[in-house]
Amino acid sequence: DAGVTQSPTHLIKTRGQHVTLRCSPISGHKSVSWYQQVLGQGPQFIFQYYEKEERGRGNFPDRFSARQFPNYSSELNVNALLLGDSALYLCASSLRTAIYGYTFGSGTRLTVV
Amino acid sequence: LAKTTQPISMDSYEGQEVNITCSHNNIATNDYITWYQQFPSQGPRFIIQGYKTKVTNEVASLFIPADRKSSTLSLPRVSLSDTAVYYCLVRSGTYKYIFGTGTRLKVLA
């Protein structure tokens, strides 16, 4: 069975640009969460989606948005990129909420120059 | 909201038992505590999850005292391949899950 897949694996963008990151959860998992991990720090919670609805949001500006599709895949969008948005963006899927434990993808490494 | 604290780093020798503690206040009484392992440039990997007392699986044990203000991950007989960063994960708010500060474990030969 495929695990959590994220695309692209690496990405370089210029300040002010927009980026879309994609995630496909494990088959049967209905919840997708997004985390940002800056180098040397722990993952920071951005969003959780369950059954296509936003269920939780972390302390991130409105430049960050996401959505979940009927097949439970998800996109994370970041507008007006800043240098500080450079990070590993992790997608995690779970059956329902993280109470059942997350399975993480390998992440998308975003570099903003 | 819950806050978590872990030791920044630990060193151990191969074959020793390693215990990593996460302090977490304000977690809900019905919430699980989950631990993850992370290698560089990879996503965190689930290790173990528990609700109270003691849980054991094939790779680790998790001890949670009655007050649930902390949890301790125990790795028996570590090897070089256990060198990684270890995080606890708890719920903070209705649908918000936060990682601990992370503990960088270095296993020495």
Chai-1 contact restraints between the chains, C-beta under 6 A:
chainA,res_idxA,chainB,res_idxB,connection_type,confidence,min_distance_angstrom,max_distance_angstrom,comment,restraint_id
A,G42,B,Y87,contact,1.0,0.0,6.0,A-B,restraint_1
A,G42,B,F99,contact,1.0,0.0,6.0,A-B,restraint_2
A,G42,B,T101,contact,1.0,0.0,6.0,A-B,restraint_3
A,G42,B,G102,contact,1.0,0.0,6.0,A-B,restraint_4
A,P43,B,F99,contact,1.0,0.0,6.0,A-B,restraint_5
A,F45,B,K96,contact,1.0,0.0,6.0,A-B,restraint_6
A,F45,B,Y97,contact,1.0,0.0,6.0,A-B,restraint_7
A,F45,B,I98,contact,1.0,0.0,6.0,A-B,restraint_8
A,Q48,B,Y95,contact,1.0,0.0,6.0,A-B,restraint_9
A,R55,B,Y95,contact,1.0,0.0,6.0,A-B,restraint_10
A,G56,B,Y95,contact,1.0,0.0,6.0,A-B,restraint_11
A,G56,B,K96,contact,1.0,0.0,6.0,A-B,restraint_12
A,L90,B,G43,contact,1.0,0.0,6.0,A-B,restraint_13
A,A98,B,Y97,contact,1.0,0.0,6.0,A-B,restraint_14
A,I99,B,Y32,contact,1.0,0.0,6.0,A-B,restraint_15
A,G101,B,T34,contact,1.0,0.0,6.0,A-B,restraint_16
A,G101,B,F46,contact,1.0,0.0,6.0,A-B,restraint_17
A,G101,B,Q49,contact,1.0,0.0,6.0,A-B,restraint_18
A,F104,B,G43,contact,1.0,0.0,6.0,A-B,restraint_19
A,F104,B,P44,contact,1.0,0.0,6.0,A-B,restraint_20
A,G105,B,G43,contact,1.0,0.0,6.0,A-B,restraint_21
A,S106,B,Q42,contact,1.0,0.0,6.0,A-B,restraint_22
A,S106,B,G43,contact,1.0,0.0,6.0,A-B,restraint_23
A,G107,B,G43,contact,1.0,0.0,6.0,A-B,restraint_24
